[in-house]
Amino acid sequence: MNYNGAEGLEFGGGSASIDPSVRAKLPPGCRVVSTERHGVSFWANTGRIDTVLADGTPKAFFIKVVSKDVGKNMVQGEFESMKAIHAISPDFVSKPIAWGTYETVQDTHFFLCEFRDMMEDMPEPHKFTSCLADLHQNSKSPNGKFGFHVATYGGNLPQMNDWEDSWETFFAKSMRLALDLEIGAKGHDPEFDVLVPTIFNKVIPRLLRPLESEGRSVKPSLVHGDLWYANSGIDVDTNASLIFDACSFYGHNEYEFGQWMPVCNRFGAEYLSAYHTYVQISPPEEDYNGRLDLYKLRFNTHVSALFVENLTLREQMLGDMRDLVERYG
């Protein structure tokens, strides 16, 4: 966990104490009633702040607190991701309020957004994927390129967000960083000597270059970046689909579905089918399954780097590589 603690400012137990930097980002004149722990995170301390606004209206906020420079980068990346999504699809995410650094606790940083109470049920496929399709289709890269203007983090590890003209180039660099992080966490495997060069020299060009060849092109769409089912929910009050914990960038919209491929995910085939009633599969369609499996490899590599002690994740990643090399290498 990227959190060192904040004595006197921990959530829960009827406490109404918050750091002055957080208080400064709340609506003017509001009164903090209480704080409590809320939600679960591998990397942060998360809570709910209940307030009463100056006009007497109750209003709740969600806060995520992390430590160190990595934590600072994490909350900045999440804020900018949620801000970008909210600008396109304001009902699809909680409104981001601010990110900043505690005044009273050294090297401690926060992300603050409006609180929306959520059911843990899976969202209805068409309702959810219509919102996702709107985000992908209506977003526009500010410079027409793939990337993002700040670093964003999957868990507590960075993603490659440098601007690139080509999706193939961007993805290859993203995949390389994820692999470097994974090898740094778990060490070298002899199979990498054959598999890794084939992935980069054969598989990635084979599956991604046709997207940008023979007159075809890829629109840089704003993606959530880590859209597994636990980063989604349903608003209790409005029944609207919600997403959170974004680590966004502008990329191929189908990249989103690499996270839907692992068997542990609950966004099954019905969600893909529903999505493609709104957005057609990118040509060439015959490469669609291969592309999603390649994107799955990118996610599984990053996850293996995150959870160092879980050796099953390394074997899962190797299995993805073997499969892709056999089919496309």
C-alpha positions as CSV (number, residue, x, y, z in Angstrom):
1,M,0.0,0.0,0.0
2,N,1.2,3.5,-0.8
3,Y,0.0,5.0,2.5
4,N,2.0,5.8,5.6
5,G,-0.9,6.9,7.8
6,A,-2.1,10.3,8.9
7,E,-2.3,10.5,12.7
8,G,-5.3,12.5,13.9
9,L,-6.9,12.5,10.5
10,E,-7.8,8.8,10.0
11,F,-11.4,8.2,8.8
12,G,-14.1,6.8,11.1
13,G,-14.9,6.8,14.8
14,G,-17.1,9.8,14.5
15,S,-14.1,12.0,13.6
16,A,-14.8,15.3,11.8
17,S,-11.1,16.2,11.5
18,I,-9.7,16.8,8.0
19,D,-6.5,18.4,6.8
20,P,-6.7,22.1,6.0
21,S,-5.7,21.5,2.4
22,V,-8.7,19.2,1.9
23,R,-11.1,21.6,3.7
24,A,-10.0,24.3,1.4
25,K,-11.3,22.3,-1.6
26,L,-14.8,21.8,-0.1
27,P,-17.6,24.2,-0.9
28,P,-17.3,27.5,1.0
29,G,-19.2,27.7,4.2
30,C,-19.8,24.0,4.5
31,R,-19.4,22.2,7.8
32,V,-17.8,18.7,8.1
33,V,-20.1,16.4,10.1
34,S,-18.1,13.2,10.1
35,T,-15.6,11.0,8.2
36,E,-15.7,7.3,7.8
37,R,-13.7,4.6,6.0
38,H,-15.3,3.7,2.7
39,G,-14.3,1.4,-0.1
40,V,-11.3,-0.9,-0.5
41,S,-8.0,-0.2,-2.2
42,F,-4.8,-2.1,-2.4
43,W,-2.8,1.1,-2.7
44,A,-4.6,3.9,-0.7
45,N,-6.7,4.8,2.3
46,T,-10.2,5.7,1.2
47,G,-13.0,7.4,3.0
48,R,-16.3,9.4,2.9
49,I,-16.6,12.9,4.2
50,D,-20.1,14.0,5.2
51,T,-20.8,17.7,5.2
52,V,-23.6,20.2,5.5
53,L,-23.5,23.0,3.0
54,A,-24.0,26.6,3.8
55,D,-27.7,26.4,2.8
56,G,-28.2,23.4,5.1
57,T,-28.1,20.7,2.4
58,P,-26.2,17.5,3.3
59,K,-23.4,16.7,0.8
60,A,-20.9,13.8,0.8
61,F,-17.5,13.5,-0.8
62,F,-15.1,10.6,-1.5
63,I,-11.5,10.9,-0.6
64,K,-8.4,8.8,-1.5
65,V,-5.2,9.3,0.4
66,V,-1.7,8.1,-0.6
67,S,1.9,8.8,0.4
68,K,5.3,9.5,-1.2
69,D,6.0,10.9,-4.7
70,V,4.4,7.9,-6.3
71,G,1.2,8.6,-4.4
72,K,1.3,12.2,-5.6
73,N,1.6,11.1,-9.2
74,M,-1.2,8.6,-8.7
75,V,-3.7,11.1,-7.4
76,Q,-2.8,13.7,-10.1
77,G,-3.2,11.1,-12.8
78,E,-6.6,9.9,-11.4
79,F,-7.8,13.5,-11.1
80,E,-6.9,14.3,-14.7
81,S,-8.4,11.0,-15.9
82,M,-11.7,11.6,-14.2
83,K,-11.8,15.2,-15.2
84,A,-11.4,14.2,-18.9
85,I,-14.1,11.5,-18.6
86,H,-16.4,13.9,-16.7
87,A,-16.1,16.5,-19.4
88,I,-17.4,14.1,-22.0
89,S,-19.8,11.9,-19.9
90,P,-20.7,13.7,-16.7
91,D,-23.2,11.1,-15.6
92,F,-20.7,8.2,-16.0
93,V,-18.3,9.2,-13.3
94,S,-18.4,11.1,-10.0
95,K,-17.5,14.8,-10.4
96,P,-13.8,15.2,-9.6
97,I,-13.2,18.1,-7.2
98,A,-9.4,18.3,-6.6
99,W,-6.1,16.7,-5.9
100,G,-3.5,18.0,-3.6
101,T,-1.0,17.6,-0.7
102,Y,-1.8,17.5,3.0
103,E,-0.7,20.6,4.9
104,T,-0.2,18.9,8.3
105,V,1.1,15.4,7.3
106,Q,4.4,15.2,5.4
107,D,4.4,13.6,2.0
108,T,0.7,12.7,2.0
109,H,-1.6,13.4,-1.0
110,F,-5.3,13.2,-1.8
111,F,-7.8,12.9,-4.5
112,L,-11.3,14.3,-3.8
113,C,-14.6,13.8,-5.7
114,E,-18.3,13.9,-5.1
115,F,-19.6,10.9,-3.4
116,R,-22.1,8.7,-5.2
117,D,-23.6,5.7,-3.4
118,M,-23.2,2.6,-5.5
119,M,-24.7,-0.9,-5.6
120,E,-22.2,-3.7,-6.2
121,D,-24.4,-5.4,-8.8
122,M,-23.2,-5.7,-12.4
123,P,-24.6,-2.9,-14.6
124,E,-27.0,-3.9,-17.3
125,P,-25.0,-4.6,-20.5
126,H,-26.7,-2.2,-22.9
127,K,-27.1,0.6,-20.5
128,F,-23.4,0.4,-19.5
129,T,-21.9,-0.1,-22.9
130,S,-23.9,2.7,-24.4
131,C,-22.3,5.1,-21.9
132,L,-18.9,3.6,-22.7
133,A,-19.5,3.9,-26.4
134,D,-20.5,7.5,-26.0
135,L,-17.2,8.2,-24.1
136,H,-15.1,6.5,-26.8
137,Q,-16.9,8.1,-29.8
138,N,-17.4,11.7,-28.4
139,S,-13.9,12.1,-27.0
140,K,-11.2,13.8,-29.0
141,S,-7.5,13.8,-28.5
142,P,-6.3,17.4,-28.0
143,N,-3.5,17.0,-30.6
144,G,-4.8,14.1,-32.6
145,K,-2.3,11.7,-31.1
146,F,-2.3,8.7,-28.8
147,G,-1.2,9.4,-25.2
148,F,-2.1,11.7,-22.3
149,H,-0.8,14.9,-20.9
150,V,0.2,13.5,-17.5
151,A,1.4,10.1,-16.2
152,T,-1.4,7.8,-15.1
153,Y,-1.0,4.8,-12.9
154,G,-2.5,1.3,-12.9
155,G,-2.4,0.5,-9.2
156,N,0.9,2.1,-8.0
157,L,2.8,1.5,-11.3
158,P,3.0,4.0,-14.1
159,Q,1.8,3.6,-17.7
160,M,3.5,4.8,-20.8
161,N,1.6,7.9,-21.9
162,D,4.0,9.7,-24.2
163,W,2.3,11.2,-27.3
164,E,2.7,9.1,-30.4
165,D,1.2,9.4,-33.9
166,S,0.9,5.7,-34.4
167,W,-1.2,3.3,-32.3
168,E,1.2,0.5,-33.0
169,T,4.1,2.6,-31.8
170,F,2.2,3.7,-28.7
171,F,1.1,0.2,-27.7
172,A,4.5,-1.3,-28.2
173,K,6.1,1.3,-25.9
174,S,3.3,0.7,-23.4
175,M,3.8,-3.1,-23.6
176,R,7.6,-2.6,-23.2
177,L,7.2,-0.6,-20.0
178,A,4.8,-3.1,-18.5
179,L,7.2,-5.9,-19.3
180,D,10.2,-4.1,-17.9
181,L,8.2,-3.5,-14.7
182,E,7.2,-7.2,-14.5
183,I,10.7,-8.4,-15.0
184,G,12.0,-5.9,-12.5
185,A,9.5,-7.3,-10.0
186,K,9.9,-11.1,-10.7
187,G,13.1,-11.5,-12.6
188,H,14.0,-12.9,-16.0
189,D,12.5,-16.1,-17.3
190,P,14.4,-18.2,-19.9
191,E,11.3,-18.3,-22.2
192,F,11.5,-14.6,-22.6
193,D,14.6,-15.0,-24.8
194,V,12.3,-16.4,-27.5
195,L,8.9,-15.1,-26.7
196,V,9.6,-11.4,-26.1
197,P,11.4,-10.6,-29.4
198,T,8.7,-12.5,-31.3
199,I,5.9,-10.5,-29.5
200,F,7.6,-7.2,-30.4
201,N,8.9,-8.0,-33.9
202,K,6.2,-10.2,-35.2
203,V,2.9,-10.3,-33.2
204,I,2.4,-6.6,-32.5
205,P,3.1,-5.5,-36.1
206,R,1.0,-8.4,-37.4
207,L,-2.1,-7.5,-35.3
208,L,-1.8,-3.7,-35.0
209,R,-0.2,-2.5,-38.3
210,P,-3.2,-3.5,-40.4
211,L,-5.4,-1.0,-38.3
212,E,-3.3,1.8,-39.8
213,S,-2.6,0.4,-43.3
214,E,-4.4,0.5,-46.7
215,G,-6.3,3.6,-45.9
216,R,-7.4,2.5,-42.5
217,S,-6.9,4.6,-39.3
218,V,-7.5,4.4,-35.6
219,K,-9.3,7.3,-33.8
220,P,-7.5,8.1,-30.5
221,S,-10.4,7.6,-28.1
222,L,-10.4,8.5,-24.4
223,V,-10.3,5.1,-22.5
224,H,-10.8,4.4,-18.8
225,G,-7.6,2.4,-18.9
226,D,-8.3,-0.2,-16.2
227,L,-12.0,-1.1,-16.8
228,W,-12.4,-4.4,-14.9
229,Y,-15.7,-5.1,-13.3
230,A,-14.7,-3.9,-9.8
231,N,-14.1,-0.4,-11.2
232,S,-17.8,-0.1,-12.2
233,G,-21.0,0.2,-10.3
234,I,-24.6,1.4,-10.3
235,D,-25.8,4.7,-8.7
236,V,-28.2,3.9,-5.9
237,D,-30.2,7.1,-6.5
238,T,-30.3,7.3,-10.3
239,N,-29.6,3.7,-11.4
240,A,-27.0,5.1,-13.8
241,S,-23.9,3.1,-14.7
242,L,-20.7,4.4,-13.1
243,I,-17.0,3.9,-13.6
244,F,-14.2,5.0,-11.3
245,D,-10.4,4.5,-10.5
246,A,-9.6,5.6,-14.1
247,C,-6.0,5.7,-15.5
248,S,-6.9,7.2,-18.8
249,F,-5.2,8.0,-22.1
250,Y,-6.2,8.4,-25.7
251,G,-6.0,5.0,-27.5
252,H,-7.7,2.4,-29.6
253,N,-11.2,2.0,-28.1
254,E,-10.9,-1.8,-28.3
255,Y,-7.9,-1.6,-25.9
256,E,-10.5,-1.3,-23.1
257,F,-11.6,-4.9,-23.7
258,G,-8.3,-6.5,-23.0
259,Q,-9.2,-6.1,-19.4
260,W,-12.4,-8.0,-20.1
261,M,-10.7,-11.1,-21.5
262,P,-9.2,-12.7,-18.3
263,V,-11.5,-15.4,-16.9
264,C,-11.7,-13.6,-13.5
265,N,-13.5,-10.7,-15.1
266,R,-17.3,-10.5,-15.2
267,F,-17.7,-8.3,-18.3
268,G,-18.5,-11.3,-20.4
269,A,-19.4,-11.8,-24.1
270,E,-22.8,-10.1,-23.6
271,Y,-21.1,-6.8,-22.8
272,L,-18.9,-7.0,-25.9
273,S,-22.0,-7.8,-28.0
274,A,-23.9,-5.0,-26.5
275,Y,-21.0,-2.5,-27.1
276,H,-20.8,-3.5,-30.8
277,T,-24.4,-2.6,-31.3
278,Y,-23.2,1.0,-30.8
279,V,-19.6,0.9,-32.3
280,Q,-18.5,-1.4,-35.1
281,I,-15.5,-3.7,-34.8
282,S,-12.4,-2.0,-36.2
283,P,-11.3,-3.3,-39.6
284,P,-9.9,-5.8,-40.3
285,E,-12.5,-7.7,-38.3
286,E,-10.7,-11.0,-38.8
287,D,-8.0,-9.8,-36.4
288,Y,-10.4,-8.7,-33.7
289,N,-10.0,-11.7,-31.3
290,G,-6.2,-11.6,-31.8
291,R,-6.1,-7.9,-30.9
292,L,-8.1,-8.4,-27.8
293,D,-5.8,-11.2,-26.7
294,L,-2.8,-8.9,-27.3
295,Y,-4.4,-6.2,-25.2
296,K,-5.1,-8.9,-22.6
297,L,-1.4,-9.6,-22.5
298,R,-0.7,-6.0,-21.7
299,F,-3.1,-6.0,-18.8
300,N,-1.9,-9.4,-17.4
301,T,1.7,-8.2,-17.6
302,H,1.0,-5.1,-15.6
303,V,-1.0,-7.0,-13.0
304,S,1.8,-9.5,-12.7
305,A,4.2,-6.6,-12.0
306,L,1.8,-5.2,-9.3
307,F,1.5,-8.4,-7.3
308,V,5.1,-9.6,-6.8
309,E,4.4,-12.6,-4.6
310,N,1.7,-14.1,-7.0
311,L,3.6,-16.4,-9.3
312,T,0.4,-17.6,-10.9
313,L,0.2,-14.2,-12.6
314,R,3.6,-14.7,-14.2
315,E,2.5,-18.1,-15.6
316,Q,-0.7,-16.5,-16.9
317,M,1.3,-13.9,-18.7
318,L,3.6,-16.5,-20.2
319,G,0.6,-18.5,-21.4
320,D,-0.7,-15.4,-23.1
321,M,2.7,-15.0,-24.9
322,R,2.9,-18.6,-25.9
323,D,-0.6,-18.5,-27.4
324,L,0.0,-15.3,-29.4
325,V,3.4,-16.4,-30.7
326,E,1.9,-19.7,-31.8
327,R,-1.0,-18.0,-33.6
328,Y,0.8,-14.9,-35.0
329,G,4.5,-15.3,-34.6
